[in-house]
Amino acid sequence: MTPPLSPRTIARIEDSFRAQGLMRLLGAEIAAIRPGEVVLRLPFRAELTQQMGYFHAGGTAALADSAGGYAALTLFPEGQDVLTTEFKLNLLNPAQGDTLEATGRVVKSGRTLSVCQLDVHALRDGARVHVATGLQTLIGVALRAPP
């Protein structure tokens, strides 16, 4: 069994998430932080849609990317950060609902590279529809202040 995350690690994830301008702009929030797993939620707003009224794939991809990045970061030591080097996302169903929920799960955590599974569901009236799935590779880098 994996030990729970320290309050310091959770605070590091939350502080980093708050520093992400795109997540703030989209209105995303952290729903869960566990060792090797992070869940993010994005409430529906008309500004996040494409021409047919579904959540835009760009927002879906950004949410999935961040969920995976933070999942990987939960397993990296303090003083480290992560950058996505590659990800692939398959869009499975139209993303329509009250909320998008993206889950990033670490498949392999290495000293330098980590691989995460990404899954995004649309939530509406208690129903969950799987709208996207993918894989992501991240690299560990030394933590630095934003420019």
N, C-alpha and C positions, 0 to 999 in steps of 0.2 A: 504494500500500500504506500502511495506517495504521501509524504508529509505535507501538511497545509503550508500555504505561503506565509511568509512573515508579514507583519503589518508594514514593515519598511518596503518590501517588494510590492505590495499592493499600492502603497502610496506612490512609489516610483512609476508604476503603470498609470495610475490616475493622473499624476502630474504631467506625464508625457502626453497622455490623451488630451488633456486640457490645452496643451501647447499646440495641438494640431489645428491649424486654421481651417482646413477643409472639413474636418469632422464638426467643428463649431458651425461653419457655414451651412452644412447639410442638416444640422440639428441632431446628430447621432449621440447616443449615450451608451455607457457601459452597463450591461445587465448582469454580468458575472465574470469573475476572475478566479480561475483555479489553476493549479500547476499544469502547464501545457495546454490550457484551454481558456479562451476568452470569447464571450458572447457580447455582441454589440447590437443595439436596436436603433432603428430609424423610423420615426413616425411619419406617416403620409402627409405630404403637402403638395399642392398643385404645382409648385415651383420645381419639384423633383421629378416631374413626369416627362415622358416623350409625347409625340403627337397623338397617340391613341389613348392617353390617360394612364398608362402603366408607369410604374417606377422606371426611370431611365436606366439603361444598362450601365452607364458611367457611374451613377450613384451606387448601384448594386455592386459593381466591381470595386469601387473605392471602399465600401463598407467591408466587403470580404477581405480585401488586402489588409486593411487595418486590423481586423479581427485576427488574422493569421500572424501578422507582425507582433501584436501584443501577446498572443499565445506563445510564440517563440521567445519573446523577451522575458516571460515569467521564468524561464529556465536558464537565462544568461546571468552571469554574476553582475553585481553592482559595478558601475563604471563602464559597462558595455551597453551598446545600443544595437539595433538591427536595421538593415536596409533590405528591401526586396530586390532581388537580382532577376527574378523571373516569376511569372505566374500565368496560369491558363485557367480560364473560367468557361465552363459550358453553361449556357442559358437553357434551362429545361422547360420552363413554363412562363407565361406572362407574369410579371411581378405586380400583382394587384392585391391590395389589402389595406388594412389600417396601419400596419407596421411591417417593416422588413427586419428579420433577425438573422444576423450573420454569426456563424460559429467557426472559429479557427481552432484546429487541434493539431498539436505537434505529432508528426509521424516519426521523425528522427531528429534528435537534437545533437548537434556535434559541436566541437570546439570552435569551428569557424562557420560551417554551413548547417542550416536546419531546413527541414522540409515540413510543410503544414498542409493538412487537408482543409479545404474551405467549403462550407455549406451555407446556403442562404435560403431561408423560408419566408414566405409571405403569410402573415397572420390576419385572420378576419373572423370574427364571431366564434372564436374557439377552434377554428379549422387552421391547419398548417399545410401549406402547399410548398413543396420543394421547388424552388425557382432557379437555383444555380448550384453548381458544384465545381470544384477545381483543386489544383495543387499549386503550391507556392514554394520557392526556394529563397531563403534569406541568408545574409552574411552578417556575422557579428563584427561590429566596429567599435572603436573607442568612443565613449560618450563625449560629445562636445557641445558647446553652447550654440544656439541658433545664430545665423549670421545677422 
